[in-house]
Amino acid sequence: MTIQPRYPNVANDPRLTCVASEVRKLRRQISDAEWQGKNVTNSQRDKFLTLKEQMNDGKLYTPKF
């Protein structure tokens, strides 16, 4: 008896976020805000740095909580 996974692969799991795409999105948001002279919050920078460290450590997906 085999157990069928709920999602065929981790890329289709809605509970997970792709670290690389989230890093790209945050990098773009921060860059655009700086270019337009808007303030970038410390939480945005901290989240970007945390995700970048995870990506450098080889973590591909992170939970959404």
Residue, then its C-alpha position, 0 to 999 in steps of 0.5 A: m500500500t502506497i500513500q499518494p502525496r497531496y502535491p506531486n512536487v514541492a513547486n506545486d505546494p501552496r504552503l511553500t515559497c520559492v526562495a529564489s523568486e522571493v529574493r528576486k521580487l524583494r530585490r526589485q521592490i527595494s531597488d525600485a523604492e530606492w530609485q524613486g526616493k521612497n523609504v525602504t523599511n527595515s523589515q523589507r531589508d531584513k526579510f531580503l537578507t534572511l532569504k538571501e542567506q537561505m538561498n546561499d545555504g542551498k535552501l530552495y523552498t521555505p514555509k509560508f508562516 
